[in-house]
């Protein structure tokens, strides 16, 4: 899965854009960024990366972000999608 495909998946599954940011970071959101071949997934708050997870490939980072957003959607909105078998 690519970041572009993940963004499409979130739109298709009605994930509010206020919960995430792909390609950049934004305060109060789960973020997916890439810098020098390292993909990162984290919650960004007050210029800090909280819960930082680093990945060497885009697919693993996207799967991780997808799973984090699935958990958030389930806890806040009580809706979800099936977890990926390949995380």
PDB file with SEQRES, HELIX, SHEET and CRYST1 records, atoms N, CA, C and O in Angstrom:
SEQRES   1 A   87  UNK UNK UNK UNK UNK UNK UNK UNK UNK UNK UNK UNK UNK          
SEQRES   2 A   87  UNK UNK UNK UNK UNK UNK UNK UNK UNK UNK UNK UNK UNK          
SEQRES   3 A   87  UNK UNK UNK UNK UNK UNK UNK UNK UNK UNK UNK UNK UNK          
SEQRES   4 A   87  UNK UNK UNK UNK UNK UNK UNK UNK UNK UNK UNK UNK UNK          
SEQRES   5 A   87  UNK UNK UNK UNK UNK UNK UNK UNK UNK UNK UNK UNK UNK          
SEQRES   6 A   87  UNK UNK UNK UNK UNK UNK UNK UNK UNK UNK UNK UNK UNK          
SEQRES   7 A   87  UNK UNK UNK UNK UNK UNK UNK UNK UNK                          
HELIX    1 AA1 UNK A    3  UNK A   12  1                                  10    
HELIX    2 AA2 UNK A   17  UNK A   19  5                                   3    
HELIX    3 AA3 UNK A   58  UNK A   77  1                                  20    
SHEET    1 AA1 4 UNK A  20  UNK A  22  0                                        
SHEET    2 AA1 4 UNK A  29  UNK A  35  1                                        
SHEET    3 AA1 4 UNK A  38  UNK A  45 -1                                        
SHEET    4 AA1 4 UNK A  48  UNK A  55 -1                                        
CRYST1    1.000    1.000    1.000  90.00  90.00  90.00 P 1           1          
ATOM      1  N   UNK A   1       0.843  -1.180   0.000  1.00  0.00           N  
ATOM      2  CA  UNK A   1       0.000   0.000   0.000  1.00  0.00           C  
ATOM      3  C   UNK A   1       0.888   1.244   0.000  1.00  0.00           C  
ATOM      4  O   UNK A   1       1.900   1.302   0.699  1.00  0.00           O  
ATOM      5  N   UNK A   2       0.496   2.218  -0.783  1.00  0.00           N  
ATOM      6  CA  UNK A   2       1.221   3.484  -0.834  1.00  0.00           C  
ATOM      7  C   UNK A   2       0.460   4.546  -0.036  1.00  0.00           C  
ATOM      8  O   UNK A   2      -0.698   4.349   0.332  1.00  0.00           O  
ATOM      9  N   UNK A   3       1.119   5.656   0.221  1.00  0.00           N  
ATOM     10  CA  UNK A   3       0.475   6.761   0.941  1.00  0.00           C  
ATOM     11  C   UNK A   3      -0.733   7.272   0.159  1.00  0.00           C  
ATOM     12  O   UNK A   3      -1.751   7.630   0.751  1.00  0.00           O  
ATOM     13  N   UNK A   4      -0.624   7.305  -1.152  1.00  0.00           N  
ATOM     14  CA  UNK A   4      -1.735   7.750  -2.001  1.00  0.00           C  
ATOM     15  C   UNK A   4      -2.920   6.792  -1.870  1.00  0.00           C  
ATOM     16  O   UNK A   4      -4.066   7.230  -1.766  1.00  0.00           O  
ATOM     17  N   UNK A   5      -2.647   5.491  -1.875  1.00  0.00           N  
ATOM     18  CA  UNK A   5      -3.705   4.492  -1.718  1.00  0.00           C  
ATOM     19  C   UNK A   5      -4.341   4.578  -0.327  1.00  0.00           C  
ATOM     20  O   UNK A   5      -5.550   4.408  -0.172  1.00  0.00           O  
ATOM     21  N   UNK A   6      -3.507   4.843   0.676  1.00  0.00           N  
ATOM     22  CA  UNK A   6      -4.012   4.976   2.043  1.00  0.00           C  
ATOM     23  C   UNK A   6      -4.953   6.167   2.158  1.00  0.00           C  
ATOM     24  O   UNK A   6      -6.009   6.072   2.783  1.00  0.00           O  
ATOM     25  N   UNK A   7      -4.575   7.271   1.565  1.00  0.00           N  
ATOM     26  CA  UNK A   7      -5.426   8.468   1.583  1.00  0.00           C  
ATOM     27  C   UNK A   7      -6.775   8.158   0.923  1.00  0.00           C  
ATOM     28  O   UNK A   7      -7.824   8.569   1.421  1.00  0.00           O  
ATOM     29  N   UNK A   8      -6.741   7.441  -0.184  1.00  0.00           N  
ATOM     30  CA  UNK A   8      -7.980   7.046  -0.868  1.00  0.00           C  
ATOM     31  C   UNK A   8      -8.808   6.113   0.024  1.00  0.00           C  
ATOM     32  O   UNK A   8     -10.029   6.253   0.101  1.00  0.00           O  
ATOM     33  N   UNK A   9      -8.151   5.167   0.694  1.00  0.00           N  
ATOM     34  CA  UNK A   9      -8.838   4.248   1.603  1.00  0.00           C  
ATOM     35  C   UNK A   9      -9.555   5.022   2.704  1.00  0.00           C  
ATOM     36  O   UNK A   9     -10.712   4.734   3.011  1.00  0.00           O  
ATOM     37  N   UNK A  10      -8.878   6.000   3.299  1.00  0.00           N  
ATOM     38  CA  UNK A  10      -9.487   6.785   4.369  1.00  0.00           C  
ATOM     39  C   UNK A  10     -10.708   7.555   3.870  1.00  0.00           C  
ATOM     40  O   UNK A  10     -11.723   7.626   4.562  1.00  0.00           O  
ATOM     41  N   UNK A  11     -10.612   8.127   2.677  1.00  0.00           N  
ATOM     42  CA  UNK A  11     -11.762   8.848   2.120  1.00  0.00           C  
ATOM     43  C   UNK A  11     -12.916   7.891   1.850  1.00  0.00           C  
ATOM     44  O   UNK A  11     -14.071   8.205   2.135  1.00  0.00           O  
ATOM     45  N   UNK A  12     -12.601   6.732   1.305  1.00  0.00           N  
ATOM     46  CA  UNK A  12     -13.602   5.722   0.985  1.00  0.00           C  
ATOM     47  C   UNK A  12     -14.309   5.209   2.248  1.00  0.00           C  
ATOM     48  O   UNK A  12     -15.490   4.865   2.205  1.00  0.00           O  
ATOM     49  N   UNK A  13     -13.583   5.161   3.363  1.00  0.00           N  
ATOM     50  CA  UNK A  13     -14.142   4.664   4.621  1.00  0.00           C  
ATOM     51  C   UNK A  13     -14.573   5.793   5.566  1.00  0.00           C  
ATOM     52  O   UNK A  13     -14.800   5.570   6.756  1.00  0.00           O  
ATOM     53  N   UNK A  14     -14.681   6.999   5.017  1.00  0.00           N  
ATOM     54  CA  UNK A  14     -15.206   8.166   5.724  1.00  0.00           C  
ATOM     55  C   UNK A  14     -14.447   8.516   7.008  1.00  0.00           C  
ATOM     56  O   UNK A  14     -15.046   8.924   8.003  1.00  0.00           O  
ATOM     57  N   UNK A  15     -13.126   8.352   6.972  1.00  0.00           N  
ATOM     58  CA  UNK A  15     -12.296   8.738   8.113  1.00  0.00           C  
ATOM     59  C   UNK A  15     -12.144  10.262   8.061  1.00  0.00           C  
ATOM     60  O   UNK A  15     -11.644  10.789   7.067  1.00  0.00           O  
ATOM     61  N   UNK A  16     -12.561  10.977   9.100  1.00  0.00           N  
ATOM     62  CA  UNK A  16     -12.468  12.444   9.084  1.00  0.00           C  
ATOM     63  C   UNK A  16     -11.017  12.912   8.928  1.00  0.00           C  
ATOM     64  O   UNK A  16     -10.123  12.428   9.622  1.00  0.00           O  
ATOM     65  N   UNK A  17     -10.798  13.848   8.020  1.00  0.00           N  
ATOM     66  CA  UNK A  17      -9.439  14.347   7.763  1.00  0.00           C  
ATOM     67  C   UNK A  17      -8.854  15.066   8.974  1.00  0.00           C  
ATOM     68  O   UNK A  17      -7.645  15.290   9.029  1.00  0.00           O  
ATOM     69  N   UNK A  18      -9.690  15.431   9.943  1.00  0.00           N  
ATOM     70  CA  UNK A  18      -9.184  16.080  11.158  1.00  0.00           C  
ATOM     71  C   UNK A  18      -8.414  15.109  12.049  1.00  0.00           C  
ATOM     72  O   UNK A  18      -7.780  15.532  13.016  1.00  0.00           O  
ATOM     73  N   UNK A  19      -8.459  13.810  11.735  1.00  0.00           N  
ATOM     74  CA  UNK A  19      -7.758  12.808  12.542  1.00  0.00           C  
ATOM     75  C   UNK A  19      -6.355  12.497  12.048  1.00  0.00           C  
ATOM     76  O   UNK A  19      -5.537  11.979  12.808  1.00  0.00           O  
ATOM     77  N   UNK A  20      -6.057  12.805  10.779  1.00  0.00           N  
ATOM     78  CA  UNK A  20      -4.770  12.389  10.215  1.00  0.00           C  
ATOM     79  C   UNK A  20      -4.196  13.407   9.236  1.00  0.00           C  
ATOM     80  O   UNK A  20      -4.887  14.304   8.755  1.00  0.00           O  
ATOM     81  N   UNK A  21      -2.900  13.232   8.958  1.00  0.00           N  
ATOM     82  CA  UNK A  21      -2.224  14.044   7.952  1.00  0.00           C  
ATOM     83  C   UNK A  21      -1.195  13.146   7.275  1.00  0.00           C  
ATOM     84  O   UNK A  21      -0.386  12.513   7.955  1.00  0.00           O  
ATOM     85  N   UNK A  22      -1.214  13.082   5.968  1.00  0.00           N  
ATOM     86  CA  UNK A  22      -0.276  12.266   5.200  1.00  0.00           C  
ATOM     87  C   UNK A  22       0.654  13.181   4.418  1.00  0.00           C  
ATOM     88  O   UNK A  22       0.205  14.067   3.691  1.00  0.00           O  
ATOM     89  N   UNK A  23       1.963  12.956   4.577  1.00  0.00           N  
ATOM     90  CA  UNK A  23       2.973  13.725   3.845  1.00  0.00           C  
ATOM     91  C   UNK A  23       3.551  14.889   4.622  1.00  0.00           C  
ATOM     92  O   UNK A  23       4.650  15.348   4.313  1.00  0.00           O  
ATOM     93  N   UNK A  24       2.850  15.367   5.603  1.00  0.00           N  
ATOM     94  CA  UNK A  24       3.299  16.472   6.457  1.00  0.00           C  
ATOM     95  C   UNK A  24       2.833  16.170   7.868  1.00  0.00           C  
ATOM     96  O   UNK A  24       2.129  15.187   8.099  1.00  0.00           O  
ATOM     97  N   UNK A  25       3.224  17.014   8.811  1.00  0.00           N  
ATOM     98  CA  UNK A  25       2.667  16.854  10.149  1.00  0.00           C  
ATOM     99  C   UNK A  25       1.769  18.050  10.464  1.00  0.00           C  
ATOM    100  O   UNK A  25       1.948  19.149   9.939  1.00  0.00           O  
ATOM    101  N   UNK A  26       0.811  17.797  11.328  1.00  0.00           N  
ATOM    102  CA  UNK A  26      -0.120  18.838  11.745  1.00  0.00           C  
ATOM    103  C   UNK A  26      -0.540  18.554  13.181  1.00  0.00           C  
ATOM    104  O   UNK A  26      -0.830  17.412  13.539  1.00  0.00           O  
ATOM    105  N   UNK A  27      -0.570  19.579  13.981  1.00  0.00           N  
ATOM    106  CA  UNK A  27      -0.874  19.452  15.407  1.00  0.00           C  
ATOM    107  C   UNK A  27      -2.197  18.720  15.641  1.00  0.00           C  
ATOM    108  O   UNK A  27      -3.202  19.002  14.989  1.00  0.00           O  
ATOM    109  N   UNK A  28      -2.176  17.780  16.579  1.00  0.00           N  
ATOM    110  CA  UNK A  28      -3.377  17.078  16.979  1.00  0.00           C  
ATOM    111  C   UNK A  28      -3.829  15.977  16.039  1.00  0.00           C  
ATOM    112  O   UNK A  28      -4.995  15.581  16.061  1.00  0.00           O  
ATOM    113  N   UNK A  29      -2.907  15.471  15.199  1.00  0.00           N  
ATOM    114  CA  UNK A  29      -3.281  14.437  14.231  1.00  0.00           C  
ATOM    115  C   UNK A  29      -2.260  13.298  14.200  1.00  0.00           C  
ATOM    116  O   UNK A  29      -1.095  13.474  14.556  1.00  0.00           O  
ATOM    117  N   UNK A  30      -2.728  12.132  13.766  1.00  0.00           N  
ATOM    118  CA  UNK A  30      -1.831  11.022  13.462  1.00  0.00           C  
ATOM    119  C   UNK A  30      -1.192  11.362  12.113  1.00  0.00           C  
ATOM    120  O   UNK A  30      -1.893  11.699  11.159  1.00  0.00           O  
ATOM    121  N   UNK A  31       0.115  11.275  12.037  1.00  0.00           N  
ATOM    122  CA  UNK A  31       0.827  11.704  10.831  1.00  0.00           C  
ATOM    123  C   UNK A  31       1.639  10.570  10.215  1.00  0.00           C  
ATOM    124  O   UNK A  31       2.124   9.678  10.911  1.00  0.00           O  
ATOM    125  N   UNK A  32       1.772  10.627   8.906  1.00  0.00           N  
ATOM    126  CA  UNK A  32       2.624   9.726   8.141  1.00  0.00           C  
ATOM    127  C   UNK A  32       3.549  10.602   7.315  1.00  0.00           C  
ATOM    128  O   UNK A  32       3.095  11.362   6.460  1.00  0.00           O  
ATOM    129  N   UNK A  33       4.849  10.493   7.570  1.00  0.00           N  
ATOM    130  CA  UNK A  33       5.818  11.287   6.820  1.00  0.00           C  
ATOM    131  C   UNK A  33       6.991  10.407   6.398  1.00  0.00           C  
ATOM    132  O   UNK A  33       7.219   9.340   6.967  1.00  0.00           O  
ATOM    133  N   UNK A  34       7.730  10.870   5.393  1.00  0.00           N  
ATOM    134  CA  UNK A  34       8.912  10.170   4.917  1.00  0.00           C  
ATOM    135  C   UNK A  34      10.059  11.165   4.837  1.00  0.00           C  
ATOM    136  O   UNK A  34       9.895  12.276   4.334  1.00  0.00           O  
ATOM    137  N   UNK A  35      11.218  10.760   5.333  1.00  0.00           N  
ATOM    138  CA  UNK A  35      12.396  11.610   5.279  1.00  0.00           C  
ATOM    139  C   UNK A  35      13.627  10.726   5.123  1.00  0.00           C  
ATOM    140  O   UNK A  35      13.924   9.891   5.977  1.00  0.00           O  
ATOM    141  N   UNK A  36      14.326  10.922   4.032  1.00  0.00           N  
ATOM    142  CA  UNK A  36      15.559  10.176   3.745  1.00  0.00           C  
ATOM    143  C   UNK A  36      15.366   8.662   3.819  1.00  0.00           C  
ATOM    144  O   UNK A  36      16.187   7.951   4.399  1.00  0.00           O  
ATOM    145  N   UNK A  37      14.282   8.181   3.232  1.00  0.00           N  
ATOM    146  CA  UNK A  37      14.037   6.746   3.159  1.00  0.00           C  
ATOM    147  C   UNK A  37      13.462   6.105   4.407  1.00  0.00           C  
ATOM    148  O   UNK A  37      13.282   4.888   4.446  1.00  0.00           O  
ATOM    149  N   UNK A  38      13.171   6.901   5.428  1.00  0.00           N  
ATOM    150  CA  UNK A  38      12.567   6.380   6.654  1.00  0.00           C  
ATOM    151  C   UNK A  38      11.140   6.907   6.743  1.00  0.00           C  
ATOM    152  O   UNK A  38      10.901   8.114   6.690  1.00  0.00           O  
ATOM    153  N   UNK A  39      10.199   5.978   6.878  1.00  0.00           N  
ATOM    154  CA  UNK A  39       8.792   6.326   7.014  1.00  0.00           C  
ATOM    155  C   UNK A  39       8.438   6.363   8.489  1.00  0.00           C  
ATOM    156  O   UNK A  39       8.834   5.481   9.251  1.00  0.00           O  
ATOM    157  N   UNK A  40       7.691   7.388   8.895  1.00  0.00           N  
ATOM    158  CA  UNK A  40       7.344   7.552  10.306  1.00  0.00           C  
ATOM    159  C   UNK A  40       5.837   7.727  10.484  1.00  0.00           C  
ATOM    160  O   UNK A  40       5.171   8.405   9.702  1.00  0.00           O  
ATOM    161  N   UNK A  41       5.330   7.102  11.524  1.00  0.00           N  
ATOM    162  CA  UNK A  41       3.929   7.251  11.929  1.00  0.00           C  
ATOM    163  C   UNK A  41       3.955   7.703  13.380  1.00  0.00           C  
ATOM    164  O   UNK A  41       4.641   7.103  14.207  1.00  0.00           O  
ATOM    165  N   UNK A  42       3.206   8.765  13.693  1.00  0.00           N  
ATOM    166  CA  UNK A  42       3.234   9.325  15.049  1.00  0.00           C  
ATOM    167  C   UNK A  42       2.062  10.277  15.245  1.00  0.00           C  
ATOM    168  O   UNK A  42       1.409  10.698  14.290  1.00  0.00           O  
ATOM    169  N   UNK A  43       1.816  10.601  16.500  1.00  0.00           N  
ATOM    170  CA  UNK A  43       0.851  11.638  16.852  1.00  0.00           C  
ATOM    171  C   UNK A  43       1.658  12.908  17.064  1.00  0.00           C  
ATOM    172  O   UNK A  43       2.626  12.905  17.823  1.00  0.00           O  
ATOM    173  N   UNK A  44       1.276  13.989  16.408  1.00  0.00           N  
ATOM    174  CA  UNK A  44       2.026  15.241  16.496  1.00  0.00           C  
ATOM    175  C   UNK A  44       1.281  16.231  17.384  1.00  0.00           C  
ATOM    176  O   UNK A  44       0.128  16.574  17.124  1.00  0.00           O  
ATOM    177  N   UNK A  45       1.962  16.684  18.437  1.00  0.00           N  
ATOM    178  CA  UNK A  45       1.342  17.640  19.355  1.00  0.00           C  
ATOM    179  C   UNK A  45       2.409  18.567  19.923  1.00  0.00           C  
ATOM    180  O   UNK A  45       3.422  18.109  20.452  1.00  0.00           O  
ATOM    181  N   UNK A  46       2.178  19.855  19.810  1.00  0.00           N  
ATOM    182  CA  UNK A  46       3.087  20.873  20.345  1.00  0.00           C  
ATOM    183  C   UNK A  46       4.538  20.637  19.896  1.00  0.00           C  
ATOM    184  O   UNK A  46       5.465  20.640  20.706  1.00  0.00           O  
ATOM    185  N   UNK A  47       4.703  20.432  18.581  1.00  0.00           N  
ATOM    186  CA  UNK A  47       6.013  20.234  17.952  1.00  0.00           C  
ATOM    187  C   UNK A  47       6.738  18.977  18.412  1.00  0.00           C  
ATOM    188  O   UNK A  47       7.958  18.880  18.281  1.00  0.00           O  
ATOM    189  N   UNK A  48       5.995  18.014  18.949  1.00  0.00           N  
ATOM    190  CA  UNK A  48       6.585  16.743  19.393  1.00  0.00           C  
ATOM    191  C   UNK A  48       5.944  15.576  18.665  1.00  0.00           C  
ATOM    192  O   UNK A  48       4.737  15.559  18.420  1.00  0.00           O  
ATOM    193  N   UNK A  49       6.787  14.588  18.320  1.00  0.00           N  
ATOM    194  CA  UNK A  49       6.312  13.346  17.726  1.00  0.00           C  
ATOM    195  C   UNK A  49       6.097  12.360  18.867  1.00  0.00           C  
ATOM    196  O   UNK A  49       7.056  11.888  19.477  1.00  0.00           O  
ATOM    197  N   UNK A  50       4.852  12.057  19.149  1.00  0.00           N  
ATOM    198  CA  UNK A  50       4.503  11.175  20.258  1.00  0.00           C  
ATOM    199  C   UNK A  50       4.176   9.786  19.705  1.00  0.00           C  
ATOM    200  O   UNK A  50       3.437   9.658  18.729  1.00  0.00           O  
ATOM    201  N   UNK A  51       4.735   8.745  20.339  1.00  0.00           N  
ATOM    202  CA  UNK A  51       4.492   7.380  19.889  1.00  0.00           C  
ATOM    203  C   UNK A  51       5.124   7.070  18.549  1.00  0.00           C  
ATOM    204  O   UNK A  51       4.567   6.304  17.762  1.00  0.00           O  
ATOM    205  N   UNK A  52       6.272   7.651  18.282  1.00  0.00           N  
ATOM    206  CA  UNK A  52       6.955   7.527  16.991  1.00  0.00           C  
ATOM    207  C   UNK A  52       7.262   6.073  16.644  1.00  0.00           C  
ATOM    208  O   UNK A  52       7.870   5.346  17.429  1.00  0.00           O  
ATOM    209  N   UNK A  53       6.831   5.665  15.455  1.00  0.00           N  
ATOM    210  CA  UNK A  53       7.153   4.351  14.902  1.00  0.00           C  
ATOM    211  C   UNK A  53       7.854   4.589  13.569  1.00  0.00           C  
ATOM    212  O   UNK A  53       7.338   5.322  12.725  1.00  0.00           O  
ATOM    213  N   UNK A  54       9.018   3.984  13.369  1.00  0.00           N  
ATOM    214  CA  UNK A  54       9.797   4.163  12.144  1.00  0.00           C  
ATOM    215  C   UNK A  54       9.799   2.884  11.313  1.00  0.00           C  
ATOM    216  O   UNK A  54       9.845   1.780  11.856  1.00  0.00           O  
ATOM    217  N   UNK A  55       9.751   3.045   9.998  1.00  0.00           N  
ATOM    218  CA  UNK A  55       9.689   1.923   9.068  1.00  0.00           C  
ATOM    219  C   UNK A  55      10.633   2.163   7.898  1.00  0.00           C  
ATOM    220  O   UNK A  55      10.881   3.304   7.507  1.00  0.00           O  
ATOM    221  N   UNK A  56      11.157   1.072   7.345  1.00  0.00           N  
ATOM    222  CA  UNK A  56      12.052   1.195   6.196  1.00  0.00           C  
ATOM    223  C   UNK A  56      11.305   1.159   4.879  1.00  0.00           C  
ATOM    224  O   UNK A  56      11.869   1.470   3.830  1.00  0.00           O  
ATOM    225  N   UNK A  57      10.013   0.774   4.929  1.00  0.00           N  
ATOM    226  CA  UNK A  57       9.241   0.734   3.686  1.00  0.00           C  
ATOM    227  C   UNK A  57       7.875   1.401   3.860  1.00  0.00           C  
ATOM    228  O   UNK A  57       7.301   1.423   4.949  1.00  0.00           O  
ATOM    229  N   UNK A  58       7.392   1.927   2.780  1.00  0.00           N  
ATOM    230  CA  UNK A  58       6.133   2.676   2.763  1.00  0.00           C  
ATOM    231  C   UNK A  58       4.938   1.800   3.136  1.00  0.00           C  
ATOM    232  O   UNK A  58       4.065   2.238   3.885  1.00  0.00           O  
ATOM    233  N   UNK A  59       4.888   0.573   2.626  1.00  0.00           N  
ATOM    234  CA  UNK A  59       3.762  -0.308   2.902  1.00  0.00           C  
ATOM    235  C   UNK A  59       3.596  -0.564   4.403  1.00  0.00           C  
ATOM    236  O   UNK A  59       2.483  -0.481   4.922  1.00  0.00           O  
ATOM    237  N   UNK A  60       4.674  -0.870   5.093  1.00  0.00           N  
ATOM    238  CA  UNK A  60       4.594  -1.143   6.536  1.00  0.00           C  
ATOM    239  C   UNK A  60       4.096   0.078   7.302  1.00  0.00           C  
ATOM    240  O   UNK A  60       3.285  -0.045   8.219  1.00  0.00           O  
ATOM    241  N   UNK A  61       4.581   1.246   6.927  1.00  0.00           N  
ATOM    242  CA  UNK A  61       4.158   2.492   7.578  1.00  0.00           C  
ATOM    243  C   UNK A  61       2.671   2.740   7.332  1.00  0.00           C  
ATOM    244  O   UNK A  61       1.939   3.117   8.248  1.00  0.00           O  
ATOM    245  N   UNK A  62       2.233   2.529   6.108  1.00  0.00           N  
ATOM    246  CA  UNK A  62       0.818   2.741   5.771  1.00  0.00           C  
ATOM    247  C   UNK A  62      -0.073   1.759   6.523  1.00  0.00           C  
ATOM    248  O   UNK A  62      -1.128   2.142   7.029  1.00  0.00           O  
ATOM    249  N   UNK A  63       0.341   0.499   6.601  1.00  0.00           N  
ATOM    250  CA  UNK A  63      -0.445  -0.496   7.329  1.00  0.00           C  
ATOM    251  C   UNK A  63      -0.541  -0.129   8.811  1.00  0.00           C  
ATOM    252  O   UNK A  63      -1.590  -0.299   9.431  1.00  0.00           O  
ATOM    253  N   UNK A  64       0.548   0.368   9.366  1.00  0.00           N  
ATOM    254  CA  UNK A  64       0.557   0.773  10.768  1.00  0.00           C  
ATOM    255  C   UNK A  64      -0.387   1.953  11.008  1.00  0.00           C  
ATOM    256  O   UNK A  64      -1.159   1.956  11.967  1.00  0.00           O  
ATOM    257  N   UNK A  65      -0.318   2.955  10.125  1.00  0.00           N  
ATOM    258  CA  UNK A  65      -1.194   4.113  10.266  1.00  0.00           C  
ATOM    259  C   UNK A  65      -2.656   3.694  10.097  1.00  0.00           C  
ATOM    260  O   UNK A  65      -3.529   4.159  10.830  1.00  0.00           O  
ATOM    261  N   UNK A  66      -2.913   2.825   9.141  1.00  0.00           N  
ATOM    262  CA  UNK A  66      -4.272   2.330   8.904  1.00  0.00           C  
ATOM    263  C   UNK A  66      -4.815   1.658  10.165  1.00  0.00           C  
ATOM    264  O   UNK A  66      -5.972   1.867  10.530  1.00  0.00           O  
ATOM    265  N   UNK A  67      -3.994   0.861  10.823  1.00  0.00           N  
ATOM    266  CA  UNK A  67      -4.418   0.170  12.035  1.00  0.00           C  
ATOM    267  C   UNK A  67      -4.657   1.163  13.181  1.00  0.00           C  
ATOM    268  O   UNK A  67      -5.619   1.012  13.935  1.00  0.00           O  
ATOM    269  N   UNK A  68      -3.800   2.167  13.317  1.00  0.00           N  
ATOM    270  CA  UNK A  68      -3.990   3.183  14.365  1.00  0.00           C  
ATOM    271  C   UNK A  68      -5.296   3.945  14.147  1.00  0.00           C  
ATOM    272  O   UNK A  68      -6.042   4.188  15.095  1.00  0.00           O  
ATOM    273  N   UNK A  69      -5.569   4.318  12.904  1.00  0.00           N  
ATOM    274  CA  UNK A  69      -6.817   5.034  12.616  1.00  0.00           C  
ATOM    275  C   UNK A  69      -8.033   4.126  12.789  1.00  0.00           C  
ATOM    276  O   UNK A  69      -9.103   4.593  13.178  1.00  0.00           O  
ATOM    277  N   UNK A  70      -7.877   2.832  12.502  1.00  0.00           N  
ATOM    278  CA  UNK A  70      -8.980   1.893  12.716  1.00  0.00           C  
ATOM    279  C   UNK A  70      -9.362   1.864  14.197  1.00  0.00           C  
ATOM    280  O   UNK A  70     -10.544   1.880  14.540  1.00  0.00           O  
ATOM    281  N   UNK A  71      -8.361   1.823  15.061  1.00  0.00           N  
ATOM    282  CA  UNK A  71      -8.609   1.800  16.510  1.00  0.00           C  
ATOM    283  C   UNK A  71      -9.298   3.093  16.963  1.00  0.00           C  
ATOM    284  O   UNK A  71     -10.221   3.058  17.777  1.00  0.00           O  
ATOM    285  N   UNK A  72      -8.851   4.208  16.441  1.00  0.00           N  
ATOM    286  CA  UNK A  72      -9.443   5.501  16.806  1.00  0.00           C  
ATOM    287  C   UNK A  72     -10.896   5.574  16.328  1.00  0.00           C  
ATOM    288  O   UNK A  72     -11.779   5.992  17.078  1.00  0.00           O  
ATOM    289  N   UNK A  73     -11.139   5.168  15.087  1.00  0.00           N  
ATOM    290  CA  UNK A  73     -12.508   5.188  14.555  1.00  0.00           C  
ATOM    291  C   UNK A  73     -13.423   4.299  15.397  1.00  0.00           C  
ATOM    292  O   UNK A  73     -14.576   4.645  15.655  1.00  0.00           O  
ATOM    293  N   UNK A  74     -12.902   3.168  15.813  1.00  0.00           N  
ATOM    294  CA  UNK A  74     -13.702   2.251  16.619  1.00  0.00           C  
ATOM    295  C   UNK A  74     -14.003   2.845  17.992  1.00  0.00           C  
ATOM    296  O   UNK A  74     -15.127   2.730  18.479  1.00  0.00           O  
ATOM    297  N   UNK A  75     -13.021   3.475  18.618  1.00  0.00           N  
ATOM    298  CA  UNK A  75     -13.245   4.009  19.964  1.00  0.00           C  
ATOM    299  C   UNK A  75     -14.084   5.290  19.965  1.00  0.00           C  
ATOM    300  O   UNK A  75     -14.895   5.490  20.870  1.00  0.00           O  
ATOM    301  N   UNK A  76     -13.904   6.143  18.983  1.00  0.00           N  
ATOM    302  CA  UNK A  76     -14.643   7.408  18.956  1.00  0.00           C  
ATOM    303  C   UNK A  76     -16.029   7.258  18.320  1.00  0.00           C  
ATOM    304  O   UNK A  76     -17.034   7.700  18.877  1.00  0.00           O  
ATOM    305  N   UNK A  77     -16.059   6.630  17.149  1.00  0.00           N  
ATOM    306  CA  UNK A  77     -17.300   6.600  16.371  1.00  0.00           C  
ATOM    307  C   UNK A  77     -18.014   5.242  16.394  1.00  0.00           C  
ATOM    308  O   UNK A  77     -19.105   5.100  15.842  1.00  0.00           O  
ATOM    309  N   UNK A  78     -17.400   4.261  17.027  1.00  0.00           N  
ATOM    310  CA  UNK A  78     -17.940   2.904  17.098  1.00  0.00           C  
ATOM    311  C   UNK A  78     -18.195   2.295  15.724  1.00  0.00           C  
ATOM    312  O   UNK A  78     -19.119   1.501  15.550  1.00  0.00           O  
ATOM    313  N   UNK A  79     -17.372   2.673  14.755  1.00  0.00           N  
ATOM    314  CA  UNK A  79     -17.387   2.054  13.435  1.00  0.00           C  
ATOM    315  C   UNK A  79     -15.958   1.673  13.085  1.00  0.00           C  
ATOM    316  O   UNK A  79     -15.009   2.305  13.548  1.00  0.00           O  
ATOM    317  N   UNK A  80     -15.809   0.651  12.277  1.00  0.00           N  
ATOM    318  CA  UNK A  80     -14.472   0.189  11.941  1.00  0.00           C  
ATOM    319  C   UNK A  80     -14.507  -0.603  10.645  1.00  0.00           C  
ATOM    320  O   UNK A  80     -15.560  -0.773  10.030  1.00  0.00           O  
ATOM    321  N   UNK A  81     -13.353  -1.079  10.246  1.00  0.00           N  
ATOM    322  CA  UNK A  81     -13.222  -2.004   9.135  1.00  0.00           C  
ATOM    323  C   UNK A  81     -12.385  -3.166   9.647  1.00  0.00           C  
ATOM    324  O   UNK A  81     -11.766  -3.066  10.707  1.00  0.00           O  
ATOM    325  N   UNK A  82     -12.361  -4.244   8.920  1.00  0.00           N  
ATOM    326  CA  UNK A  82     -11.606  -5.417   9.372  1.00  0.00           C  
ATOM    327  C   UNK A  82     -10.121  -5.084   9.412  1.00  0.00           C  
ATOM    328  O   UNK A  82      -9.605  -4.444   8.495  1.00  0.00           O  
ATOM    329  N   UNK A  83      -9.421  -5.515  10.474  1.00  0.00           N  
ATOM    330  CA  UNK A  83      -7.981  -5.285  10.529  1.00  0.00           C  
ATOM    331  C   UNK A  83      -7.281  -6.043   9.401  1.00  0.00           C  
ATOM    332  O   UNK A  83      -7.743  -7.100   8.972  1.00  0.00           O  
ATOM    333  N   UNK A  84      -6.183  -5.502   8.937  1.00  0.00           N  
ATOM    334  CA  UNK A  84      -5.402  -6.156   7.887  1.00  0.00           C  
ATOM    335  C   UNK A  84      -4.731  -7.402   8.428  1.00  0.00           C  
ATOM    336  O   UNK A  84      -4.295  -7.428   9.579  1.00  0.00           O  
ATOM    337  N   UNK A  85      -4.648  -8.418   7.615  1.00  0.00           N  
ATOM    338  CA  UNK A  85      -3.935  -9.622   8.015  1.00  0.00           C  
ATOM    339  C   UNK A  85      -2.442  -9.458   7.824  1.00  0.00           C  
ATOM    340  O   UNK A  85      -1.649 -10.168   8.442  1.00  0.00           O  
ATOM    341  N   UNK A  86      -2.055  -8.518   6.964  1.00  0.00           N  
ATOM    342  CA  UNK A  86      -0.632  -8.268   6.696  1.00  0.00           C  
ATOM    343  C   UNK A  86      -0.248  -6.912   7.244  1.00  0.00           C  
ATOM    344  O   UNK A  86      -0.181  -5.936   6.496  1.00  0.00           O  
ATOM    345  N   UNK A  87       0.001  -6.839   8.523  1.00  0.00           N  
ATOM    346  CA  UNK A  87       0.370  -5.561   9.145  1.00  0.00           C  
ATOM    347  C   UNK A  87       1.842  -5.519   9.407  1.00  0.00           C  
ATOM    348  O   UNK A  87       2.349  -4.525   9.927  1.00  0.00           O  
TER     349      UNK A  87                                                      
END                                                                             
